[in-house]
């Protein structure tokens, strides 16, 4: 399994959790942390798109399709079966940071 596939999955979930947490109860209490979370989720979505586009351009079609469909499936699972949880902001931030690190590794070494 390549680092770009794992990064695409993590970044997709990080951005998805942010969009599924519109209520104030599901947001961090600090406005500064909420602003950082918003920026991180936007960056996660942008890098996810770049990873998918790069996969279609430079890799085999199956790699890019696996990342795209895997992202959709994982987001569906998180939204449908897991439901909103109070730990979502922390989980989203954690997935975003790890996913961005793996994406950087993928761009540098793969």
C-alpha distances in whole Angstrom, upper triangle without the diagonal:
4,7,9,7,8,11,12,12,14,16,17,18,20,22,22,24,26,27,28,30,33,36,37,36,33,33,33,37,37,37,36,33,33,33,30,28,29,28,25,24,25,23,20,21,22,19,17,19,18,15,15,18,16,14,17,18,16,13,13,15,12,10,12,14,11,11,14,15,12,14,18,17,16,19,21,20,21,24,26,25,25,28,29,29,31,28,26,27,26,22,22,23,20,17,19,19,16,14,17,16,12,13,16,14,12,15,17,14,12
4,5,5,7,9,10,11,13,14,16,17,19,20,22,23,25,26,28,30,33,35,36,36,32,32,32,36,36,36,34,31,31,31,28,26,27,26,23,22,23,21,18,19,19,16,14,17,16,12,13,16,13,11,14,16,14,11,12,14,12,9,11,13,11,10,14,15,13,14,18,18,17,19,22,22,22,25,27,27,26,28,29,29,31,28,26,26,25,22,21,22,20,17,17,18,14,12,14,13,10,10,13,10,8,11,13,11,8
4,5,5,6,8,10,11,12,14,15,16,18,20,21,23,24,26,27,30,33,34,34,30,29,29,33,32,33,30,28,28,28,25,23,24,23,19,19,20,18,15,17,17,13,12,15,14,11,13,15,13,12,15,17,15,13,15,16,15,11,12,15,13,11,14,16,14,14,18,18,17,19,22,21,21,24,26,26,25,27,28,27,29,25,23,23,22,19,18,19,16,14,14,14,11,9,11,10,6,7,9,7,6,9,11,10,8
4,6,5,6,9,10,10,12,14,15,16,18,20,21,22,24,26,29,32,33,33,29,29,29,33,32,32,30,27,27,26,24,22,23,21,18,17,18,16,13,14,14,11,9,12,10,7,9,11,10,8,12,13,12,11,13,14,13,9,9,12,11,8,11,14,12,12,16,17,16,17,20,21,20,23,25,26,25,27,27,27,29,26,23,23,22,20,18,18,17,14,14,14,12,9,10,10,7,6,9,8,5,8,11,10,8
4,5,5,6,9,10,11,13,14,16,17,19,20,21,23,25,28,31,32,32,28,28,29,32,32,32,31,28,27,27,25,23,23,22,19,18,19,17,14,14,15,12,10,12,12,8,9,12,11,9,12,15,14,11,12,13,11,8,8,10,8,5,9,11,9,9,13,13,12,15,17,17,18,20,22,22,22,24,25,26,27,24,22,23,22,19,17,19,17,14,14,15,13,10,12,13,9,9,12,12,9,12,15,14,11
4,5,5,6,9,10,11,12,14,15,17,19,20,21,23,26,29,30,29,26,26,26,30,30,30,28,25,25,25,23,20,21,21,17,16,18,16,13,14,16,13,11,14,14,11,12,15,14,13,16,18,17,15,16,16,15,11,12,13,10,8,11,13,10,10,13,13,11,14,17,16,16,19,21,21,20,22,23,23,24,21,19,20,19,16,15,16,14,10,12,13,10,7,10,11,8,9,12,11,10,13,15,15,13
4,5,5,6,8,10,10,12,14,15,17,19,20,22,24,27,28,28,24,24,24,28,27,27,26,23,22,22,20,18,19,17,14,13,15,13,9,11,12,9,8,11,11,8,10,14,13,12,15,17,16,15,17,17,16,13,12,14,12,9,12,14,11,10,14,15,13,14,17,17,17,19,22,22,21,22,23,23,24,21,18,18,17,15,13,14,12,9,9,10,8,4,7,8,5,5,9,9,8,11,13,14,12
4,6,5,6,9,10,11,12,14,16,17,18,20,23,26,28,28,24,24,24,28,28,28,26,23,23,22,20,18,18,17,14,13,14,12,9,9,11,8,5,8,9,7,7,11,11,10,13,15,15,14,16,15,14,11,10,11,10,6,8,10,9,7,11,12,11,12,15,16,15,17,20,21,20,21,22,22,24,21,18,19,18,16,14,15,14,10,10,12,11,7,9,11,9,8,11,12,10,12,15,16,14
4,6,5,6,9,10,11,12,15,16,16,19,22,24,26,26,22,22,23,27,27,27,26,23,22,23,21,18,18,18,15,13,15,14,10,11,13,11,8,11,13,10,10,14,15,13,16,18,18,17,18,17,15,12,11,12,10,7,8,10,7,5,9,10,7,9,12,12,12,14,17,17,16,18,19,19,21,19,16,17,17,14,12,14,13,9,10,13,11,8,11,13,11,11,14,15,13,16,18,19,17
4,5,5,6,9,10,11,13,15,15,17,20,23,24,23,20,20,20,24,24,24,23,20,19,20,17,15,16,16,12,11,13,12,9,10,13,11,9,12,14,12,13,16,17,16,19,21,21,19,21,20,19,16,15,16,14,10,12,13,10,8,12,12,9,10,14,13,12,14,17,17,16,17,17,17,19,16,13,14,13,10,9,10,9,5,7,9,7,5,9,10,9,10,13,14,13,16,18,19,18
4,5,5,6,8,10,11,13,14,16,19,21,23,23,19,19,19,23,23,22,21,18,17,17,15,13,13,13,10,8,10,9,5,7,9,8,6,10,11,10,11,14,15,15,17,19,20,19,21,20,19,16,15,16,14,11,11,14,12,9,12,13,11,11,14,15,13,15,18,19,18,18,18,18,19,17,14,14,14,11,9,10,10,6,5,8,8,5,7,10,10,9,12,14,13,15,17,19,18
4,5,5,6,9,10,11,12,15,17,20,22,22,18,19,20,24,24,23,23,20,18,19,17,14,14,14,12,9,10,11,7,6,10,9,6,9,12,11,11,14,15,15,17,19,20,19,20,19,18,16,14,14,13,10,9,11,9,6,8,10,8,7,11,12,11,12,15,17,16,16,16,18,19,17,14,14,15,12,10,12,12,9,9,12,12,9,11,14,13,12,15,17,16,17,20,21,20
4,5,5,6,9,10,10,12,15,18,20,19,16,16,18,21,22,22,22,19,17,18,17,13,14,15,12,9,12,13,9,9,13,12,10,13,15,14,14,18,19,18,20,23,24,22,23,22,21,18,17,17,15,12,12,13,10,7,9,10,7,6,10,10,8,10,13,14,12,13,13,14,16,14,10,11,12,9,7,10,10,7,8,12,12,10,12,15,14,14,17,19,18,20,23,23,22
4,6,5,7,9,10,11,14,17,18,18,14,14,15,18,19,19,18,15,14,15,13,10,10,11,9,6,9,10,7,8,12,11,10,13,15,15,16,18,20,20,22,24,25,24,25,24,23,21,19,19,18,15,15,16,14,11,12,14,11,9,13,13,11,12,16,16,14,14,13,14,15,12,9,9,10,8,4,7,8,5,5,9,10,8,10,13,14,13,16,18,18,19,22,23,23
4,6,5,6,9,10,13,16,17,18,14,14,15,19,19,18,18,15,13,14,13,10,9,10,8,5,7,8,6,6,9,10,9,11,14,14,15,17,19,19,21,23,24,24,25,24,23,21,19,19,18,15,14,16,14,11,12,14,12,10,13,14,12,12,16,17,16,15,14,15,16,15,11,11,12,11,7,9,11,9,8,11,13,11,12,15,16,15,17,20,19,20,23,24,24
4,5,5,6,9,11,14,17,17,13,14,16,20,21,20,20,17,15,16,16,12,11,13,12,8,10,12,10,9,12,13,11,13,16,16,16,19,21,20,22,24,26,25,26,24,23,21,19,19,18,15,14,14,13,10,10,12,10,7,10,11,9,9,12,14,13,12,12,13,15,14,10,11,13,11,8,11,13,11,11,14,15,13,15,18,18,17,20,22,22,23,26,27,26
4,5,5,6,10,12,14,14,10,11,13,17,18,18,18,15,13,15,14,11,11,13,12,9,12,14,11,11,15,16,14,16,19,19,19,22,24,23,25,28,29,28,29,27,26,24,22,22,21,18,17,17,16,12,13,14,11,8,11,12,8,8,12,13,11,10,9,10,11,10,7,8,10,8,6,9,11,10,10,14,15,14,16,19,19,19,22,23,23,25,27,28,28
4,5,5,8,11,12,13,9,9,11,15,15,15,15,13,10,11,11,8,7,10,9,6,9,12,10,10,14,15,14,16,19,19,20,22,24,24,26,28,29,29,30,29,28,26,24,24,23,20,19,20,18,15,15,17,14,12,14,15,12,11,15,17,14,13,11,12,12,12,8,7,10,10,7,9,12,11,10,14,16,15,16,19,20,19,21,24,24,25,27,29,29
4,6,7,10,13,14,11,11,14,17,18,17,18,16,13,14,14,11,9,12,12,9,10,13,12,11,14,16,15,16,19,20,20,22,24,24,26,28,30,29,30,28,28,26,23,23,23,20,18,19,18,15,14,16,15,11,13,15,12,11,14,16,15,13,11,13,14,15,11,11,14,13,10,13,16,14,13,17,19,17,18,21,22,21,24,26,26,26,29,31,30
4,6,9,12,12,9,10,14,17,19,18,19,17,14,16,17,13,12,15,15,12,14,16,15,14,17,19,17,19,22,22,22,24,27,27,28,30,32,31,32,30,29,27,25,24,23,21,19,19,18,15,14,15,14,10,11,13,10,8,11,13,12,9,8,11,12,13,9,10,14,13,11,14,16,15,15,19,20,19,20,23,24,23,26,28,28,29,32,33,32
4,6,8,8,5,7,10,13,15,15,16,14,11,14,15,11,11,15,14,12,14,17,16,15,19,21,19,21,24,24,24,27,29,29,30,33,34,34,35,33,32,30,28,27,26,24,22,23,21,18,18,19,17,13,15,16,12,11,14,15,13,10,7,9,10,11,8,8,12,12,10,13,16,15,15,18,20,19,21,24,25,24,27,29,29,30,33,34,34
4,7,9,7,7,11,13,15,14,16,15,11,13,15,12,11,15,16,13,15,18,18,17,20,22,21,22,26,26,26,28,31,31,32,34,36,36,37,35,34,32,30,29,29,26,24,25,24,21,20,21,20,16,17,19,16,13,16,18,16,13,10,12,12,14,12,11,15,16,14,16,19,18,18,21,23,22,23,26,27,27,29,32,31,32,35,37,36
4,5,6,7,10,12,14,14,17,15,12,15,17,14,14,18,18,16,18,21,21,20,23,26,25,26,29,30,30,32,34,35,36,38,40,39,40,38,37,36,33,33,32,29,28,28,27,24,23,24,22,19,20,20,17,15,17,19,17,13,10,12,11,14,12,12,15,17,15,17,20,20,20,23,25,25,26,29,30,30,32,34,34,35,38,40,39
4,5,5,8,8,11,11,14,13,10,13,16,14,14,17,18,17,19,22,22,22,25,27,26,28,30,31,32,34,36,36,38,40,41,41,42,41,40,38,35,35,34,31,30,31,29,26,26,27,24,21,22,23,20,18,21,22,19,16,12,13,11,13,12,11,15,17,16,17,20,21,21,23,25,25,26,29,30,30,32,35,35,36,38,40,40
4,6,8,8,12,13,16,14,12,15,17,15,16,19,19,18,21,23,23,23,26,28,27,29,32,32,32,35,37,37,39,41,42,41,42,41,40,38,36,35,34,31,30,30,29,26,26,26,24,21,22,22,18,17,19,20,17,14,10,10,8,11,11,11,13,15,15,17,19,20,21,23,25,25,26,29,30,31,33,35,35,36,39,40,40
4,7,9,12,13,15,13,10,14,15,12,13,17,16,15,18,20,19,20,23,24,23,25,28,28,29,31,33,33,35,37,38,38,39,37,36,34,32,32,30,28,27,27,25,22,22,23,20,17,19,19,15,14,17,17,14,11,8,7,6,8,7,7,10,12,12,13,16,17,17,19,21,22,23,25,27,27,29,31,32,33,35,37,36
4,6,9,9,11,9,7,10,12,9,10,14,14,13,16,18,18,18,21,23,23,25,27,27,28,31,32,33,35,37,38,37,39,37,36,34,32,32,31,28,27,28,26,23,23,24,22,19,21,21,17,16,20,20,17,15,11,11,8,10,9,7,10,12,11,12,15,16,16,18,20,21,21,24,26,26,27,30,31,32,34,35,36
4,6,7,9,6,6,9,10,9,11,14,14,14,16,18,18,20,22,23,24,26,28,28,30,32,33,34,36,38,38,38,40,39,38,35,33,34,33,29,29,30,28,25,26,26,23,21,23,23,19,19,22,23,19,17,14,12,9,10,10,7,9,12,11,11,14,16,16,17,19,20,21,23,25,26,27,29,30,31,33,35,35
4,6,9,8,8,11,12,12,13,16,17,17,20,21,22,23,25,27,27,29,31,32,33,35,37,37,40,41,42,42,44,43,42,39,37,38,36,33,33,34,32,29,29,30,27,25,27,27,23,22,25,26,22,20,16,15,11,12,13,10,12,15,15,14,17,19,19,20,23,24,24,26,28,29,30,32,34,34,36,38,39
4,5,5,6,9,10,11,12,14,15,16,19,20,21,23,25,26,27,29,30,31,33,35,36,37,39,40,41,41,43,42,42,39,37,38,37,33,33,34,33,29,30,31,28,26,29,29,25,25,28,28,25,23,19,18,15,15,15,12,13,16,16,14,17,20,19,19,22,23,23,25,28,28,28,31,33,33,34,37,38
4,6,5,6,9,10,10,12,14,15,17,18,20,21,23,24,25,27,29,30,32,33,34,36,38,39,40,40,42,41,41,38,36,37,36,33,32,34,32,29,30,31,29,26,28,29,25,25,28,29,26,24,20,19,17,17,16,13,14,18,16,15,18,20,19,19,23,23,23,25,28,27,28,31,32,32,34,36,37
4,5,5,6,9,10,11,12,14,15,17,18,20,21,22,24,26,27,28,30,32,33,34,36,37,38,39,41,40,40,37,35,36,35,32,32,33,32,28,30,31,28,26,29,29,26,26,29,30,27,25,22,21,18,17,17,13,14,17,16,13,17,19,17,17,20,22,20,22,25,25,25,28,30,30,31,34,35
4,5,5,6,9,10,10,12,14,15,16,18,20,21,22,24,25,26,28,30,31,32,34,36,36,36,39,38,37,34,33,34,33,29,29,31,29,25,27,28,25,23,26,26,23,23,26,27,24,22,19,18,15,14,13,10,10,13,12,10,13,15,14,14,17,19,18,20,23,23,23,26,27,28,29,32,32
4,5,5,6,9,10,10,12,14,15,16,18,20,21,23,24,25,27,29,30,31,33,35,35,36,38,37,36,34,31,32,31,28,27,29,27,24,25,27,24,21,24,24,21,21,24,25,22,20,17,16,14,14,12,9,11,13,12,10,14,16,14,15,18,19,18,21,23,23,24,27,28,28,30,32,33
4,5,5,6,9,10,11,12,14,15,17,18,20,21,23,24,26,27,28,30,32,33,34,35,37,36,36,33,31,32,32,28,27,29,28,24,26,28,25,22,25,26,23,23,26,28,25,23,20,20,18,17,15,12,13,16,13,12,15,17,14,15,19,19,18,20,23,22,23,26,27,27,29,31,32
4,5,5,6,9,10,10,12,14,15,16,18,20,21,22,24,26,26,28,30,31,32,32,35,34,34,31,29,30,30,26,26,28,26,23,25,27,24,22,25,25,22,22,26,27,24,23,20,19,18,16,15,11,12,14,11,9,12,14,11,11,15,16,14,17,19,19,19,22,24,24,25,28,29
4,5,5,6,9,10,10,12,14,15,16,18,20,21,22,24,25,26,29,30,31,31,33,32,32,29,27,28,27,23,23,25,23,20,21,23,20,18,21,22,18,19,22,23,20,19,16,16,15,13,11,8,9,11,8,6,10,11,9,10,14,14,13,16,18,18,19,22,23,23,25,28,28
4,5,5,6,9,10,11,12,14,15,17,19,20,21,23,24,26,27,29,30,30,32,31,31,29,26,27,27,23,22,24,23,20,21,23,21,18,21,22,19,19,22,24,21,20,17,18,17,16,13,10,12,14,10,10,13,13,11,13,16,15,15,18,20,19,20,23,24,24,26,28,29
4,5,5,6,8,10,11,12,14,16,17,18,20,21,22,24,26,27,28,29,31,30,31,28,25,27,26,23,22,25,24,20,22,24,22,19,23,24,21,21,25,26,24,23,21,21,20,18,16,13,14,15,12,10,14,14,10,12,15,14,13,16,18,17,17,21,21,21,23,26,26
4,5,5,6,9,10,10,12,14,15,16,18,20,21,22,24,25,26,26,29,28,28,25,23,24,24,20,20,22,21,18,20,22,19,17,21,22,19,20,23,24,22,21,19,19,18,16,14,11,12,12,9,7,10,10,7,8,11,11,9,12,15,14,15,18,19,19,21,23,23
4,5,5,6,9,10,10,12,14,15,16,18,20,21,23,24,25,25,27,26,26,23,21,22,22,18,17,20,18,15,16,19,16,14,17,19,16,16,20,22,19,19,17,17,17,16,12,10,12,12,8,8,11,10,7,10,12,11,10,14,15,14,16,19,19,19,22,24,24
4,5,5,6,9,10,11,13,14,16,17,18,20,22,23,24,25,27,26,26,24,21,22,22,19,18,20,20,16,17,20,18,16,19,21,19,19,22,24,22,21,20,21,21,19,16,14,16,15,12,11,14,13,10,12,15,13,12,15,17,15,16,19,19,19,22,24,24
4,5,5,6,8,10,11,12,14,15,16,18,20,21,22,23,25,24,25,22,19,21,21,18,17,20,19,16,18,21,19,17,21,22,20,21,24,26,24,24,22,23,22,21,17,15,16,16,12,11,13,12,8,10,13,11,9,12,14,12,13,16,16,15,18,21,21
4,5,5,6,9,10,10,12,14,15,16,18,20,20,21,23,22,22,19,17,19,18,14,14,17,16,13,15,17,15,14,18,19,17,18,21,23,21,21,20,20,21,18,15,14,15,13,10,10,11,9,6,9,10,8,7,11,12,10,12,15,14,15,17,20,19
4,6,5,6,9,10,11,12,14,15,17,18,20,20,22,21,21,19,16,17,17,13,12,15,15,11,13,16,15,13,16,18,16,17,20,22,21,21,20,21,22,20,17,16,17,16,12,13,14,12,9,12,14,11,10,14,14,12,14,17,16,16,19,21,20
4,5,5,6,9,10,11,12,14,16,16,18,19,21,20,21,19,16,18,18,15,14,17,17,14,16,19,18,16,20,22,20,21,24,26,25,24,23,25,25,23,20,19,20,19,15,15,17,14,11,14,15,12,11,14,14,11,13,16,15,14,18,20,19
4,5,5,6,9,10,10,12,14,15,16,16,19,19,19,16,14,16,17,13,13,16,16,13,16,19,17,16,20,21,20,21,24,26,25,25,24,25,26,23,20,19,20,18,15,15,15,13,10,12,12,9,8,11,11,8,10,13,11,11,14,16,16
4,5,5,6,9,10,10,13,14,15,15,17,16,17,14,11,13,13,9,9,13,12,9,12,15,14,13,17,18,17,18,21,23,22,23,22,23,25,22,19,19,19,17,14,15,15,12,10,13,13,9,9,12,11,9,12,14,12,12,16,17,16
4,5,5,6,8,10,11,12,14,15,17,15,16,14,11,13,14,11,9,13,14,11,13,16,16,15,18,20,20,20,23,25,24,25,25,26,27,26,22,21,22,21,17,18,19,16,14,16,16,13,12,15,15,11,14,16,14,13,17,19,17
4,5,5,6,8,10,10,12,13,15,15,16,14,11,14,15,12,12,15,16,14,16,19,19,18,21,23,23,23,26,28,27,28,28,29,30,28,24,23,24,22,19,19,20,17,15,16,16,13,12,14,13,10,12,14,12,10,14,16,14
4,6,5,6,9,10,10,11,13,13,14,11,8,11,12,9,10,13,13,12,14,17,17,17,20,21,21,23,25,26,26,27,27,28,29,27,24,23,23,21,18,19,19,16,14,15,15,11,11,13,11,8,10,12,9,9,13,14,12
4,5,5,6,9,10,10,11,10,11,9,6,8,10,7,7,10,11,10,12,15,15,16,18,20,20,21,24,25,25,26,27,28,30,28,24,24,25,22,20,21,21,17,16,18,17,13,14,16,14,11,14,15,12,12,16,17,14
4,5,5,6,9,10,12,11,13,11,8,10,13,10,10,14,15,14,15,18,19,19,21,23,24,25,27,29,29,29,30,31,33,31,27,27,28,26,23,23,24,20,19,20,20,16,16,18,16,13,15,17,14,13,16,17,15
4,5,5,6,7,10,11,13,10,8,12,13,11,12,15,16,15,18,20,20,21,23,25,25,27,29,31,30,31,32,33,34,32,29,28,28,26,23,24,24,21,19,20,19,16,15,17,15,11,13,14,11,10,13,14,11
4,5,6,5,7,7,9,7,5,8,10,8,10,13,13,14,16,18,18,19,22,23,24,25,27,29,29,30,31,32,34,31,28,28,28,26,23,24,24,20,19,21,19,16,16,17,15,12,14,15,11,11,14,14,11
4,6,6,7,6,9,8,5,8,11,10,10,13,15,15,16,19,20,21,23,24,25,27,28,30,30,32,33,34,36,34,31,31,31,28,26,27,27,23,22,24,23,19,19,21,18,16,18,18,15,14,18,18,14
4,6,8,8,12,11,9,12,14,13,14,17,18,18,20,22,23,24,26,28,29,30,32,33,34,35,35,37,38,36,33,33,33,31,28,29,28,25,24,25,24,20,20,21,19,16,18,18,15,13,16,17,14
4,7,9,12,10,9,13,14,14,15,18,19,19,21,23,24,25,27,29,29,31,33,34,34,36,36,37,39,36,33,33,33,31,28,29,28,25,24,24,23,20,19,20,18,15,16,16,12,12,14,14,11
4,6,8,7,7,10,12,11,13,16,16,17,20,21,22,23,25,27,28,29,31,32,32,34,35,36,38,35,32,33,32,30,28,28,27,24,23,24,22,19,19,20,17,15,17,16,12,12,15,14,10
4,5,6,7,9,10,11,13,15,16,17,19,20,21,23,25,26,28,29,30,31,32,34,35,37,39,36,33,34,34,31,29,30,29,26,25,26,24,21,22,23,19,18,20,19,15,16,18,17,13
4,5,5,6,9,10,11,12,14,15,17,18,20,21,23,24,26,27,28,29,30,32,34,35,37,35,32,33,33,30,28,30,29,25,25,27,25,21,22,24,21,19,21,21,17,18,21,20,16
4,6,5,6,9,10,10,11,14,15,16,17,20,21,22,24,25,26,27,28,30,32,33,36,34,31,32,32,29,27,29,28,24,24,26,24,21,22,23,20,18,21,21,17,19,21,20,16
4,6,5,6,9,10,10,12,14,15,16,18,20,21,22,24,25,26,27,29,30,31,34,31,28,29,29,26,24,26,24,21,21,22,20,17,19,19,16,15,18,17,13,15,18,17,13
4,5,5,6,9,10,11,13,14,15,17,18,20,21,23,24,25,26,27,29,30,32,30,27,28,28,25,23,24,24,20,20,22,20,16,18,19,16,14,17,17,14,15,18,17,14
4,5,5,6,8,10,11,12,14,15,16,18,20,21,22,23,24,26,28,29,32,30,27,28,28,25,23,25,25,21,21,23,22,18,20,22,19,17,20,20,17,18,22,21,18
4,6,5,6,8,10,10,12,14,15,16,18,20,20,21,22,24,26,27,30,28,25,26,26,23,22,24,23,19,20,22,20,16,19,20,17,16,19,19,16,18,21,20,17
4,6,5,6,9,10,10,12,14,15,16,18,20,21,21,23,24,25,27,25,22,23,23,20,18,20,19,16,16,18,16,13,15,17,14,13,16,16,14,15,19,18,15
4,5,5,6,9,10,11,13,14,16,17,18,20,21,22,23,25,27,25,22,23,24,21,19,21,21,17,17,20,18,15,17,19,17,15,18,19,16,18,21,21,18
4,5,5,6,9,10,10,12,14,15,16,18,19,20,22,24,27,25,22,24,25,21,20,22,22,18,19,22,20,17,19,22,19,18,22,22,19,21,24,24,21
4,5,5,6,8,10,10,12,14,15,16,17,19,20,22,25,23,20,22,22,19,17,20,19,15,17,19,17,15,17,19,17,16,20,20,18,20,23,22,20
4,5,5,6,9,10,11,12,14,15,16,17,18,20,22,20,17,19,19,16,14,17,17,13,14,17,16,13,15,18,15,15,18,19,17,19,22,22,20
4,6,5,6,9,10,11,12,14,15,16,17,20,23,21,18,20,21,18,16,19,19,16,16,20,19,16,18,21,19,18,22,23,21,22,26,26,23
4,5,5,6,9,10,10,12,13,15,17,19,22,21,18,20,21,18,17,20,20,16,18,21,20,17,20,22,20,20,24,24,22,24,27,27,25
4,5,5,6,9,10,10,11,13,15,16,19,17,15,17,18,14,13,17,16,13,15,18,16,14,18,20,18,18,22,22,21,23,26,26,24
4,5,5,6,8,10,10,11,12,15,17,16,13,15,17,14,12,16,16,13,14,18,17,15,18,20,19,19,22,23,22,24,27,27,25
4,6,5,6,8,9,10,13,15,19,18,15,18,19,16,15,19,19,16,18,21,21,19,21,24,22,22,26,27,25,27,30,30,28
4,5,5,6,7,9,12,14,17,16,14,17,18,15,15,19,18,16,18,21,20,18,22,24,22,23,26,27,25,28,31,31,29
4,6,6,5,7,9,10,14,13,10,13,15,12,11,15,15,13,15,18,18,17,20,22,21,21,25,26,25,27,30,30,29
4,6,6,5,8,10,14,14,11,14,16,14,13,17,18,16,17,21,21,19,22,24,24,24,27,28,27,29,32,33,31
4,6,6,10,12,16,16,14,17,19,17,17,20,21,19,21,24,24,22,25,27,26,27,30,31,30,32,35,35,33
4,6,10,11,15,15,14,17,19,16,17,20,20,18,21,24,23,22,26,28,26,27,31,31,30,33,35,35,34
4,7,8,12,12,10,14,15,13,14,17,17,16,18,21,21,20,24,25,25,26,29,30,29,31,34,34,33
4,6,10,11,10,13,15,13,14,17,18,17,19,22,22,22,24,27,26,27,30,31,31,33,35,36,35
4,7,9,7,10,13,12,12,15,16,16,18,21,21,21,23,26,26,27,29,31,31,32,35,36,35
4,5,6,9,10,10,11,14,15,15,17,19,20,21,23,25,25,26,29,30,31,33,35,36,35
4,6,7,9,10,11,13,14,15,17,19,20,21,23,25,26,27,29,30,31,33,35,36,36
4,6,6,6,9,10,11,12,14,16,17,18,20,21,22,24,26,27,28,30,32,33,33
4,5,5,6,8,10,10,12,14,15,16,18,20,21,22,24,25,26,28,30,31,30
4,5,5,6,9,10,10,12,14,15,16,18,20,21,22,24,25,27,29,30,30
4,5,5,6,9,10,11,12,14,15,17,18,20,21,23,24,26,27,28,29
4,5,5,6,8,10,11,12,14,15,16,18,20,21,22,24,26,27,26
4,5,5,6,9,10,10,12,14,15,16,18,20,20,22,24,25,25
4,6,5,6,9,10,11,12,14,15,16,18,20,21,23,24,25
4,5,5,6,8,10,11,12,14,16,17,18,20,21,22,23
4,6,5,6,8,10,10,12,14,15,16,18,20,21,21
4,6,5,6,9,10,10,12,14,15,16,18,20,20
4,5,5,6,9,10,11,12,14,15,17,18,19
4,6,5,6,9,10,11,12,14,15,16,17
4,5,5,6,9,10,10,12,14,15,15
4,5,5,6,9,10,10,12,14,15
4,5,5,6,9,10,11,12,13
4,5,5,6,9,10,10,11
4,5,5,6,9,10,10
4,5,5,6,9,10
4,6,5,6,8
4,5,5,5
4,6,6
4,6
4
